[in-house]
Amino acid sequence: MKKWKIALIITSVVVSISLLLFFLPPENLFKHIPILKSFYQNTTLEISVSYGKASVKIDGKEYGETPLNIQNLVAGEYSVELDRISEDSSYYKPQTFKVLLTKNSTSRINIEIGPDSNIYGTVLYYEEQRSFDSNKGKLTITSNAPNTKVYMNQEFLKSTPITNLEVNGGEYDISLEAPNYEGLKLPIVVREGYTLHIKGYLLPIPVIFESVQTDE
């Protein structure tokens, strides 16, 4: 074979691989290679619903009823739909959450589903950092309630939203508090080299109007 033909073939292969890697990052490509797929399936998704049960769909596929412990999904972002089981199907509305599953980690949805689309609880998941301090992890915290204050081990940290806040790896107690909302407390584990995402859903405190008696 002539040298120019060999050069043309090599050039074509290099260009093809370059285009493939440009439009499909290597990690996304590796997830679908059978030999490497099991490495990216080392994930766990725990789903629980307080005071009842909910049917679960993940990316439109049915997975049964809560509580669930789903293992070995391929790492990536998923849409999780929870539909609380009730005799009156119109009383509770389905709730959808976006959850990232990262290899070698556990993501959790712990939610109470109430009427009128009220929900109370947390969604937690880890995201691997590309570059990091070997002793540090990061926290990203959001809340559905305005002016939510975040406390770590009972000390005020910051108000939400908190984005990529560096903290030492370890176990902590987190509290979320907002005016006119029921507070939320949860234990967390900050992992070195990972960002822990916490989505807090606080429940509005009902306003009770006292009746005023008048003398007739």
Order of alpha helices (4+ residues) and beta strands (2+ residues): alpha-alpha-alpha-beta-beta-beta-beta-beta-beta-beta-beta-beta-beta-beta-beta-beta-beta-beta-beta-beta
